[in-house]
Amino acid sequence: METFRNNNRRNKKDFYAAIEGLLVNNKSMFFTVLYNAMMEHPAYVLLSDMPKERKFEILEDMLEYYESQESYEKCAKLIKMKQSINLIDPEQKSNIC
């Protein structure tokens, strides 16, 4: 059982490393795929075990990217996603814009 837990943690680290690599090497493709996945399955974003701070970092990066592309509809949807994440954590409710 302990081996499974250790492998699972290592797999998550490998997965996050792969994600970071995509973000650095092809930001446009990464954000396009990620945006489509987030809109198709928002619960995965809202309920994932990724730290909330990291979710916000990625959402902020996406907002900056889509704003530079003048994709304001996507920005609006990402802002709603960010607000939804805040609603899930009672400690964050006071930070909602």
C-alpha positions in Angstrom: 0.0 0.0 0.0 2.8 2.4 0.9 4.5 1.7 -2.5 1.3 2.8 -4.3 1.1 6.0 -2.4 4.7 6.8 -3.1 4.3 6.0 -6.8 1.1 8.1 -6.9 2.9 11.1 -5.5 5.8 10.7 -8.0 3.3 10.4 -10.9 1.7 13.6 -9.8 5.0 15.4 -9.7 5.9 14.0 -13.2 2.5 15.1 -14.5 2.9 18.6 -13.1 6.4 18.7 -14.6 5.0 17.8 -18.0 2.3 20.5 -17.7 5.0 23.1 -16.8 7.0 22.0 -19.9 4.0 22.5 -22.2 3.4 25.9 -20.6 7.0 27.0 -21.4 7.3 25.5 -24.8 4.0 26.2 -26.4 1.9 28.6 -24.4 -0.8 29.1 -27.1 -1.5 25.4 -27.5 -1.3 24.8 -23.8 -3.8 27.5 -23.0 -6.1 26.5 -25.9 -6.3 22.8 -24.7 -6.6 23.8 -21.0 -9.3 26.4 -21.7 -11.3 23.9 -23.7 -11.0 21.2 -21.0 -11.9 23.7 -18.3 -15.1 24.8 -20.1 -16.0 21.2 -20.9 -15.5 19.9 -17.4 -15.4 22.8 -14.9 -15.9 20.4 -11.9 -12.4 19.0 -12.5 -11.0 22.4 -12.0 -13.1 23.4 -9.1 -12.7 20.1 -7.2 -9.2 19.1 -8.1 -6.6 18.6 -5.4 -4.3 21.1 -7.0 -3.4 23.9 -4.5 -5.8 26.8 -4.9 -2.9 29.2 -5.2 -1.5 27.3 -8.2 -5.0 27.3 -9.8 -5.0 31.1 -9.5 -1.5 31.4 -10.9 -2.5 29.4 -14.0 -5.8 31.3 -14.3 -4.0 34.7 -14.1 -1.5 33.5 -16.8 -4.4 32.5 -19.0 -6.2 35.8 -18.4 -3.0 37.7 -19.4 -2.6 35.6 -22.5 -6.2 35.9 -23.6 -6.3 39.6 -22.9 -3.2 40.1 -25.1 -5.1 38.1 -27.8 -8.2 40.3 -27.3 -10.3 37.2 -26.5 -12.4 39.0 -24.0 -15.2 36.4 -23.9 -12.7 33.8 -22.7 -11.4 36.3 -20.1 -15.0 36.7 -18.8 -15.4 32.9 -18.5 -12.1 32.6 -16.7 -13.0 35.3 -14.3 -16.2 33.4 -13.5 -14.2 30.2 -13.0 -11.9 32.1 -10.6 -14.9 33.4 -8.6 -16.3 29.9 -8.5 -13.1 28.6 -7.0 -13.3 31.3 -4.3 -16.9 30.2 -3.4 -15.8 26.7 -2.7 -13.3 27.9 0.0 -15.1 29.7 2.8 -11.8 31.5 3.7 -11.7 33.0 0.3 -15.2 34.4 0.1 -14.2 37.8 1.2 -11.8 38.2 -1.8 -14.5 37.9 -4.5 -14.5 40.9 -6.9 
